Amino acid sequence: MGAWDAWIGRSETREDILTPGLLARFNATLDRTGDGNRAPQGVHWCLCLPDAPTTMLGQDGHPLRDQSPASFLPPIPLPRRMWASSAVEFLGPLHAGEPIRRVSTIEKINEKTGNSGTLVFVDVRHETYANGAKIVQERQTIVYREASSAPATPRPADCAEPPISDWQWHRTITPAEPLLFRYSALTFNSHRIHYDLPYAQGEEGYRGLVVHGPLMATLLLDLAAHYLGADALRYFAFRGQAPAFAGEPLYLVGKQNGPTILLAALGGDGRTIMSAEGAI
């Protein structure tokens, strides 16, 4: 029996309302004009959020890991926690004013040893309902890692032009601190790597403020919507491959091959930061 098997199958339910104000702030954060009361894909990541009191936050800004057997996520002692990947099925559109319910269930916990030390992967299934109908189904993978002892790496040199000529769709954005702040506010995310530069560099070994994984995924969904139309994707999966940092250019690219959509976020040095695929 694994150390965390008692948490497999554990569920929690949270409720929320997709208010017109939240939708307006979400669109403003992405510089979208909006589409009436219809919400763009990706807004579900701003709903049914953990709401731990400020006094219950740990040094990194995440909620303290509850040692109680009744806690939802297991109290894995590794200090670094990241959203590694997600696979999402969009079953219908979301609209402002709808009551939202999300049921989250831990499906699998795996411990591995890699070049960076011990890793623990936790797979969580999220089922999101609007007015009682299932609208989004997602399998999210969270990874817990050991602390980094390496100093912050310098920024690599940008390419003259990242390898984007084979991609049909392009958008270049340089995420700035206000964008990271706004997305942290939308998702009630107080992880300090997104707003506390001395902490990000000195404690976690990053060279700058880290762009949220779901923010990059949301920007890729926005890119697809620009070329395909609203709610065109029925399936969307992404995997983070490298961190992106505030103040550094991010190249959002995509292409369509029949019903299959390929998407990626590339760094200015040509590395793949996030890979993604979708289906219409």
VOBA-1610 file (N, C-alpha, C; in pm, whole numbers, padded with zeros to 5 digits, always signed):
BEGIN
Met+00085-00120+00000Met+00000+00000+00000Met+00088+00124+00000Gly+00056+00222-00089Gly+00134+00343-00096Gly+00106+00434+00022Ala+00198+00530+00041Ala+00187+00619+00157Ala+00062+00704+00153Trp+00010+00732+00033Trp-00102+00826+00020Trp-00229+00758-00032Asp-00234+00624-00029Asp-00350+00554-00086Asp-00481+00590-00017Ala-00475+00629+00110Ala-00598+00664+00181Ala-00667+00785+00121Trp-00595+00866+00042Trp-00654+00985-00018Trp-00716+00955-00154Ile-00687+00842-00215Ile-00741+00809-00346Ile-00891+00784-00333Gly-00969+00852-00417Gly-01114+00843-00410Gly-01178+00951-00326Arg-01098+01029-00256Arg-01152+01135-00170Arg-01210+01247-00258Ser-01322+01303-00217Ser-01390+01407-00296Ser-01423+01529-00210Glu-01439+01641-00277Glu-01492+01761-00215Glu-01580+01834-00316Thr-01677+01909-00267Thr-01769+01983-00352Thr-01767+02130-00312Arg-01755+02217-00412Arg-01758+02361-00389Arg-01863+02425-00479Glu-01921+02536-00432Glu-02025+02605-00506Glu-01987+02751-00527Asp-02038+02810-00635Asp-02003+02947-00671Asp-02113+03001-00762Ile-02098+03125-00804Ile-02184+03187-00905Ile-02094+03259-01004Leu-02116+03238-01131Leu-02043+03313-01233Leu-02110+03449-01246Thr-02061+03546-01170Thr-02124+03678-01167Thr-02085+03760-01289Pro-02169+03856-01329Pro-02131+03947-01437Pro-02000+04021-01407Gly-01977+04054-01279Gly-01853+04124-01243Gly-01731+04038-01267Leu-01736+03911-01228Leu-01623+03822-01253Leu-01597+03808-01402Leu-01703+03790-01480Leu-01686+03778-01624Leu-01625+03904-01684Ala-01669+04021-01639Ala-01614+04146-01690Ala-01466+04159-01655Arg-01429+04121-01533Arg-01287+04129-01493Arg-01202+04028-01568Phe-01257+03910-01594Phe-01185+03809-01672Phe-01157+03862-01813Asn-01260+03917-01878Asn-01241+03972-02013Asn-01143+04089-02012Ala-01150+04175-01911Ala-01058+04289-01903Ala-00914+04241-01887Thr-00894+04136-01808Thr-00759+04083-01787Thr-00698+04035-01918Leu-00782+03975-02005Leu-00735+03923-02134Leu-00744+04025-02246Asp-00786+04149-02214Asp-00807+04252-02317Asp-00910+04207-02420Arg-01014+04137-02374Arg-01124+04094-02460Arg-01237+04196-02450Thr-01313+04212-02560Thr-01428+04300-02557Thr-01548+04232-02493Gly-01549+04101-02488Gly-01660+04030-02428Gly-01766+03992-02530Asp-01851+03897-02492Asp-01956+03846-02581Asp-02086+03836-02502Gly-02133+03952-02455Gly-02255+03952-02376Gly-02235+03877-02245Asn-02330+03791-02212Asn-02319+03715-02087Asn-02257+03578-02108Arg-02209+03551-02229Arg-02145+03423-02260Arg-01998+03429-02219Ala-01954+03331-02143Ala-01817+03331-02091Ala-01724+03257-02185Pro-01602+03307-02204Pro-01504+03235-02285Pro-01453+03110-02213Gln-01404+03016-02290Gln-01348+02895-02232Gln-01225+02929-02148Gly-01213+02864-02034Gly-01105+02891-01941Gly-01152+02964-01817Val-01272+03022-01820Val-01320+03095-01702Val-01349+02999-01586His-01368+02870-01615His-01398+02776-01506His-01282+02766-01407Trp-01159+02801-01449Trp-01046+02799-01357Trp-01052+02912-01254Cys-01149+03003-01270Cys-01166+03114-01176Cys-01286+03091-01084Leu-01342+02971-01084Leu-01463+02941-01009Leu-01438+02830-00907Cys-01519+02830-00801Cys-01515+02723-00699Cys-01374+02707-00643Leu-01316+02818-00597Leu-01175+02821-00558Leu-01157+02788-00411Pro-01042+02732-00374Pro-01010+02717-00231Pro-01004+02854-00165Asp-01056+02864-00043Asp-01068+02996+00023Asp-01013+02990+00165Ala-00891+02936+00178Ala-00828+02928+00310Ala-00807+03068+00367Pro-00830+03087+00497Pro-00801+03217+00559Pro-00653+03253+00544Thr-00624+03381+00546Thr-00486+03427+00530Thr-00394+03369+00637Thr-00445+03353+00759Thr-00363+03297+00866Thr-00329+03151+00844Met-00394+03086+00746Met-00370+02945+00719Met-00284+02925+00594Leu-00215+03032+00550Leu-00126+03020+00435Leu+00015+02988+00482Gly+00085+02906+00402Gly+00222+02872+00432Gly+00319+02976+00380Gln+00449+02948+00395Gln+00552+03043+00354Gln+00545+03074+00205Asp+00507+02975+00124Asp+00503+02996-00021Asp+00375+03065-00067Gly+00279+03086+00025Gly+00153+03149-00012Gly+00041+03050-00038His+00075+02921-00055His-00029+02819-00069His-00091+02791+00068Pro-00216+02742+00070Pro-00273+02700+00198Pro-00186+02593+00264Leu-00174+02600+00396Leu-00100+02499+00470Leu-00160+02362+00444Arg-00074+02262+00440Arg-00121+02127+00415Arg-00173+02065+00543Asp-00300+02040+00543Asp-00369+01989+00661Asp-00327+01845+00687Gln-00279+01819+00807Gln-00239+01684+00844Gln-00358+01597+00883Ser-00477+01654+00886Ser-00595+01579+00927Ser-00627+01471+00824Pro-00669+01353+00871Pro-00712+01248+00777Pro-00831+01290+00691Ala-00903+01395+00733Ala-01020+01441+00657Ala-00984+01541+00547Ser-00858+01583+00537Ser-00820+01683+00437Ser-00835+01627+00296Phe-00863+01717+00200Phe-00884+01670+00062Phe-00752+01630-00003Leu-00659+01726-00018Leu-00529+01692-00077Leu-00439+01631+00030Pro-00359+01534-00007Pro-00271+01470+00093Pro-00162+01567+00139Pro-00118+01558+00264Pro-00015+01649+00318Pro+00125+01606+00276Ile+00149+01606+00145Ile+00279+01565+00092Ile+00384+01665+00138Pro+00494+01622+00200Pro+00587+01716+00263Pro+00680+01788+00167Leu+00681+01754+00039Leu+00769+01823-00056Leu+00724+01968-00069Pro+00816+02065-00068Pro+00776+02206-00052Pro+00724+02274-00178Arg+00763+02227-00297Arg+00724+02297-00419Arg+00606+02226-00484Arg+00503+02302-00514Arg+00381+02247-00574Arg+00351+02324-00701Met+00323+02252-00811Met+00294+02316-00939Met+00182+02242-01011Trp+00111+02316-01092Trp+00008+02261-01181Trp+00081+02213-01306Ala+00092+02082-01326Ala+00175+02029-01435Ala+00100+02019-01566Ser-00027+01976-01563Ser-00100+01954-01687Ser-00248+01940-01658Ser-00327+01949-01764Ser-00471+01926-01755Ser-00521+01873-01889Ala-00627+01793-01882Ala-00702+01751-02000Ala-00848+01785-01974Val-00906+01869-02061Val-01036+01929-02036Val-01133+01893-02148Glu-01254+01854-02109Glu-01364+01837-02203Glu-01465+01949-02178Phe-01494+02026-02283Phe-01595+02131-02276Phe-01726+02075-02329Leu-01825+02063-02242Leu-01952+02000-02277Leu-02062+02101-02309Gly-02036+02228-02284Gly-02133+02333-02312Gly-02080+02466-02266Pro-02144+02576-02307Pro-02097+02710-02269Pro-02141+02748-02128Leu-02068+02841-02069Leu-02102+02900-01939Leu-02152+03042-01962His-02247+03085-01877His-02305+03219-01890His-02307+03288-01755Ala-02295+03419-01758Ala-02301+03498-01635Ala-02436+03476-01567Gly-02431+03470-01435Gly-02550+03451-01355Gly-02579+03308-01318Glu-02508+03212-01378Glu-02538+03071-01352Glu-02476+03025-01219Pro-02551+02946-01141Pro-02492+02884-01023Pro-02401+02769-01065Ile-02287+02761-01001Ile-02183+02666-01039Ile-02156+02570-00923Arg-02137+02444-00955Arg-02096+02345-00855Arg-01982+02262-00914Arg-01877+02244-00837Arg-01763+02163-00883Arg-01738+02049-00784Val-01733+01928-00838Val-01702+01810-00760Val-01561+01765-00800Ser-01471+01759-00701Ser-01331+01721-00726Ser-01303+01589-00656Thr-01236+01498-00727Thr-01206+01366-00675Thr-01061+01329-00705Ile-00988+01282-00606Ile-00851+01237-00628Ile-00855+01098-00690Glu-00795+01086-00808Glu-00800+00960-00881Glu-00674+00876-00864Lys-00558+00941-00854Lys-00433+00865-00855Lys-00323+00946-00790Ile-00231+00879-00719Ile-00114+00943-00661Ile+00007+00854-00691Asn+00106+00910-00758Asn+00226+00835-00794Asn+00350+00907-00745Glu+00443+00834-00687Glu+00571+00889-00645Glu+00680+00838-00738Lys+00766+00929-00785Lys+00874+00893-00876Lys+01002+00964-00832Thr+01114+00914-00881Thr+01243+00978-00857Thr+01302+01017-00992Gly+01335+01145-01006Gly+01392+01195-01131Gly+01522+01266-01106Asn+01570+01337-01210Asn+01697+01409-01199Asn+01691+01519-01093Ser+01571+01571-01070Ser+01556+01679-00971Ser+01517+01627-00833Gly+01518+01493-00817Gly+01486+01436-00686Gly+01350+01370-00686Thr+01289+01364-00569Thr+01159+01299-00553Thr+01047+01386-00609Leu+00956+01321-00681Leu+00838+01387-00736Leu+00715+01306-00696Val+00608+01376-00660Val+00481+01310-00633Val+00376+01375-00722Phe+00308+01292-00803Phe+00205+01339-00895Phe+00068+01302-00840Val-00020+01400-00833Val-00157+01380-00785Val-00252+01414-00899Asp-00332+01317-00943Asp-00432+01338-01047Asp-00567+01363-00982Val-00629+01475-01020Val-00759+01514-00964Val-00859+01531-01078Arg-00975+01467-01064Arg-01083+01486-01161Arg-01177+01594-01109His-01200+01696-01192His-01292+01804-01159His-01413+01796-01253Glu-01531+01795-01197Glu-01655+01799-01276Glu-01730+01926-01238Thr-01749+02014-01337Thr-01811+02144-01313Thr-01952+02146-01372Tyr-02049+02185-01289Tyr-02189+02188-01329Tyr-02241+02332-01327Ala-02324+02366-01424Ala-02393+02495-01427Ala-02542+02467-01437Asn-02619+02522-01341Asn-02763+02494-01336Asn-02791+02344-01336Gly-02703+02266-01274Gly-02723+02123-01260Gly-02674+02041-01376Ala-02633+02102-01487Ala-02584+02028-01604Ala-02433+02030-01607Lys-02372+01914-01635Lys-02226+01910-01643Lys-02179+01988-01765Ile-02088+02084-01739Ile-02042+02175-01844Ile-01895+02151-01877Val-01814+02120-01775Val-01670+02098-01795Val-01628+01976-01714Gln-01549+01890-01778Gln-01488+01778-01708Gln-01337+01786-01731Glu-01260+01775-01625Glu-01115+01797-01635Glu-01039+01699-01548Arg-00927+01653-01600Arg-00832+01577-01519Arg-00706+01661-01505Gln-00677+01703-01382Gln-00564+01790-01353Gln-00455+01710-01282Thr-00330+01735-01321Thr-00216+01672-01254Thr-00137+01779-01180Ile-00124+01759-01049Ile-00044+01846-00963Ile+00084+01772-00930Val+00198+01841-00937Val+00326+01777-00903Val+00387+01847-00782Tyr+00434+01767-00688Tyr+00507+01815-00571Tyr+00654+01780-00589Arg+00742+01878-00561Arg+00885+01860-00586Arg+00966+01904-00465Glu+01092+01860-00464Glu+01185+01902-00360Glu+01224+02048-00381Ala+01277+02112-00278Ala+01324+02250-00289Ala+01442+02257-00383Ser+01456+02370-00452Ser+01568+02390-00542Ser+01684+02454-00467Ser+01804+02399-00487Ser+01924+02458-00427Ser+02005+02536-00529Ala+01959+02537-00656Ala+02033+02604-00762Ala+02004+02754-00761Pro+02102+02837-00794Pro+02076+02981-00804Pro+01989+03011-00925Ala+01930+03129-00924Ala+01845+03170-01036Ala+01926+03169-01166Thr+01869+03109-01270Thr+01938+03100-01397Thr+01924+03232-01473Pro+02028+03273-01548Pro+02015+03395-01627Pro+01922+03374-01746Arg+01874+03481-01799Arg+01787+03472-01916Arg+01868+03434-02038Pro+01825+03330-02114Pro+01898+03293-02235Pro+01876+03397-02345Ala+01964+03396-02441Ala+01955+03492-02551Ala+01836+03460-02639Asp+01763+03564-02680Asp+01651+03544-02771Asp+01702+03505-02909Cys+01621+03424-02981Cys+01650+03394-03121Cys+01619+03517-03205Ala+01682+03524-03323Ala+01644+03630-03416Ala+01496+03618-03450Glu+01450+03494-03461Glu+01308+03465-03481Glu+01282+03325-03433Pro+01198+03305-03332Pro+01167+03170-03287Pro+01106+03089-03400Pro+01112+02958-03391Pro+01064+02872-03500Pro+00912+02868-03508Ile+00854+02971-03572Ile+00708+02979-03580Ile+00656+02973-03723Ser+00744+02956-03821Ser+00699+02963-03961Ser+00606+02848-03998Asp+00613+02736-03926Asp+00526+02622-03958Asp+00389+02633-03891Trp+00368+02737-03812Trp+00242+02755-03742Trp+00153+02852-03819Gln+00021+02823-03823Gln-00074+02908-03897Gln-00113+03032-03816Trp-00121+03018-03686Trp-00171+03126-03600Trp-00057+03177-03513His-00051+03308-03495His+00056+03366-03415His+00003+03483-03332Arg+00053+03492-03212Arg+00033+03611-03129Arg+00153+03621-03036Thr+00209+03739-03024Thr+00321+03761-02934Thr+00275+03852-02820Ile+00307+03811-02697Ile+00270+03888-02579Ile+00388+03887-02483Thr+00408+03997-02415Thr+00508+04003-02309Thr+00433+04019-02177Pro+00413+03910-02104Pro+00337+03920-01979Pro+00404+04015-01881Ala+00329+04112-01834Ala+00381+04210-01738Ala+00326+04180-01600Glu+00386+04243-01499Glu+00345+04219-01361Glu+00196+04245-01337Pro+00135+04351-01395Pro-00009+04370-01372Pro-00094+04254-01423Leu-00054+04191-01536Leu-00130+04076-01586Leu-00123+03961-01487Leu-00003+03934-01432Leu+00011+03826-01335Leu-00070+03858-01209Phe-00066+03984-01166Phe-00142+04024-01047Phe-00292+04002-01068Arg-00341+04045-01184Arg-00484+04033-01210Arg-00526+03886-01215Tyr-00445+03801-01276Tyr-00483+03660-01285Tyr-00476+03595-01147Ser-00377+03632-01068Ser-00373+03582-00930Ser-00499+03622-00854Ala-00546+03745-00876Ala-00667+03791-00809Ala-00789+03715-00858Leu-00798+03693-00989Leu-00913+03620-01044Leu-00922+03478-00989Thr-00806+03416-00964Thr-00803+03276-00920Thr-00776+03262-00771Phe-00772+03373-00697Phe-00747+03374-00552Phe-00621+03293-00522Asn-00518+03316-00603Asn-00393+03240-00596Asn-00287+03327-00531Ser-00244+03291-00410Ser-00145+03371-00339Ser-00005+03310-00341His+00020+03218-00436His+00154+03160-00449His+00253+03273-00483Arg+00356+03286-00402Arg+00442+03404-00408Arg+00530+03410-00532Ile+00546+03300-00604Ile+00629+03303-00725Ile+00570+03393-00832His+00441+03431-00816His+00376+03513-00918His+00380+03663-00888Tyr+00422+03702-00765Tyr+00420+03846-00733Tyr+00534+03892-00643Asp+00607+03800-00584Asp+00713+03834-00488Asp+00848+03797-00550Leu+00914+03895-00615Leu+01036+03865-00690Leu+01149+03814-00600Pro+01178+03877-00484Pro+01284+03822-00399Pro+01257+03677-00356Tyr+01131+03645-00329Tyr+01099+03506-00292Tyr+01120+03414-00411Ala+01068+03452-00529Ala+01080+03367-00648Ala+01226+03337-00680Gln+01311+03439-00666Gln+01453+03420-00698Gln+01528+03352-00584Gly+01511+03401-00463Gly+01592+03354-00352Gly+01550+03222-00294Glu+01418+03194-00291Glu+01368+03073-00228Glu+01343+02959-00328Glu+01296+02994-00448Glu+01259+02888-00543Glu+01350+02883-00665Gly+01447+02973-00674Gly+01549+02962-00778Gly+01505+03002-00917Tyr+01397+03079-00928Tyr+01356+03129-01059Tyr+01425+03261-01089Arg+01440+03293-01217Arg+01509+03419-01249Arg+01413+03537-01253Gly+01284+03512-01242Gly+01186+03620-01244Gly+01053+03571-01191Leu+00953+03658-01196Leu+00818+03620-01158Leu+00763+03521-01260Val+00701+03414-01211Val+00659+03303-01296Val+00516+03327-01346Val+00496+03310-01477Val+00363+03321-01536Val+00284+03194-01502His+00162+03211-01456His+00077+03098-01417His+00056+03002-01535Gly+00061+02873-01506Gly+00031+02774-01610Gly-00109+02790-01667Pro-00213+02799-01582Pro-00348+02815-01639Pro-00369+02948-01710Leu-00290+03051-01677Leu-00298+03176-01753Leu-00248+03153-01895Met-00134+03083-01910Met-00085+03053-02045Met-00185+02966-02120Ala-00244+02867-02050Ala-00346+02783-02114Ala-00465+02867-02158Thr-00506+02963-02075Thr-00617+03051-02110Thr-00583+03136-02231Leu-00460+03183-02239Leu-00418+03261-02357Leu-00419+03176-02483Leu-00385+03047-02472Leu-00392+02957-02588Leu-00537+02931-02627Leu-00625+02916-02529Leu-00768+02903-02560Leu-00820+03028-02629Asp-00774+03145-02585Asp-00815+03271-02646Asp-00765+03280-02790Leu-00643+03230-02814Leu-00589+03227-02951Leu-00677+03140-03040Ala-00714+03021-02990Ala-00799+02931-03068Ala-00935+02995-03096Ala-00991+03063-02995Ala-01122+03127-03014Ala-01115+03238-03118His-01002+03308-03124His-00986+03417-03222His-00996+03363-03365Tyr-00943+03243-03389Tyr-00941+03188-03524Tyr-01056+03092-03552Leu-01110+03028-03449Leu-01213+02927-03470Leu-01351+02972-03428Gly-01360+03076-03346Gly-01487+03120-03291Gly-01506+03071-03149Ala-01604+03130-03081Ala-01628+03098-02941Ala-01673+02954-02923Asp-01622+02889-02818Asp-01664+02755-02778Asp-01645+02651-02889Ala-01546+02674-02975Ala-01524+02578-03083Ala-01459+02449-03035Leu-01374+02459-02932Leu-01303+02340-02885Leu-01394+02257-02795Arg-01393+02128-02821Arg-01463+02033-02735Arg-01366+01962-02641Tyr-01239+01965-02676Tyr-01135+01901-02595Tyr-01011+01989-02599Phe-00942+01999-02485Phe-00820+02080-02476Phe-00731+02020-02368Ala-00607+01992-02403Ala-00511+01938-02307Ala-00382+02017-02318Phe-00321+02046-02203Phe-00193+02118-02204Phe-00098+02056-02104Arg+00031+02078-02131Arg+00136+02031-02040Arg+00245+02136-02033Gly+00279+02178-01911Gly+00388+02272-01893Gly+00521+02203-01907Gln+00612+02263-01984Gln+00744+02203-02007Gln+00858+02288-01951Ala+00834+02416-01934Ala+00937+02506-01879Ala+00865+02629-01826Pro+00924+02699-01730Pro+00858+02821-01678Pro+00869+02938-01775Ala+00769+03023-01773Ala+00773+03151-01844Ala+00779+03261-01740Phe+00841+03374-01776Phe+00866+03479-01678Phe+00811+03613-01723Ala+00768+03693-01627Ala+00721+03829-01655Ala+00833+03909-01722Gly+00794+03989-01821Gly+00889+04075-01890Gly+00962+04008-02004Glu+00936+03880-02029Glu+01000+03808-02139Glu+00895+03773-02244Pro+00929+03786-02374Pro+00828+03761-02478Pro+00781+03616-02479Leu+00652+03601-02508Leu+00589+03470-02515Leu+00520+03462-02651Tyr+00555+03361-02728Tyr+00501+03344-02862Tyr+00392+03236-02856Leu+00267+03277-02878Leu+00154+03186-02879Leu+00126+03146-03023Val+00125+03016-03049Val+00112+02967-03186Val+00011+02853-03191Gly-00044+02831-03309Gly-00139+02723-03327Gly-00156+02689-03473Lys-00214+02572-03499Lys-00247+02531-03635Lys-00355+02424-03630Gln-00429+02415-03740Gln-00539+02321-03749Gln-00508+02217-03855Asn-00537+02092-03822Asn-00526+01981-03917Asn-00655+01902-03907Gly-00755+01942-03986Gly-00885+01880-03976Gly-00947+01914-03841Pro-00997+01813-03769Pro-01056+01841-03637Pro-00953+01859-03526Thr-00825+01835-03557Thr-00720+01842-03456Thr-00656+01980-03454Ile-00639+02033-03335Ile-00576+02164-03316Ile-00449+02144-03235Leu-00337+02197-03283Leu-00212+02196-03209Leu-00179+02338-03167Leu-00136+02354-03042Leu-00107+02486-02986Leu+00020+02478-02904Ala+00088+02592-02887Ala+00208+02595-02804Ala+00236+02738-02762Ala+00306+02750-02649Ala+00364+02876-02605Ala+00515+02859-02610Leu+00583+02945-02685Leu+00726+02936-02707Leu+00795+03055-02642Gly+00915+03032-02590Gly+00996+03139-02536Gly+01072+03210-02646Gly+01125+03328-02613Gly+01201+03404-02710Gly+01327+03335-02756Asp+01375+03235-02678Asp+01492+03158-02716Asp+01456+03033-02794Gly+01327+03016-02826Gly+01283+02902-02907Gly+01238+02781-02829Arg+01257+02777-02697Arg+01216+02659-02620Arg+01064+02653-02609Thr+01011+02532-02599Thr+00868+02513-02578Thr+00838+02526-02430Ile+00755+02621-02395Ile+00717+02643-02257Ile+00591+02564-02222Met+00496+02562-02313Met+00376+02484-02294Met+00334+02424-02427Ser+00302+02294-02426Ser+00246+02229-02545Ser+00100+02198-02517Ala+00019+02203-02622Ala-00124+02181-02604Ala-00183+02125-02733Glu-00295+02057-02716Glu-00370+02009-02832Glu-00518+02018-02802Gly-00596+02026-02907Gly-00740+02035-02890Gly-00811+01963-03003Ala-00943+01955-02991Ala-01027+01895-03093Ala-01157+01973-03101Ile-01210+01983-03223Ile-01335+02058-03243Ile-01448+01962-03276
//
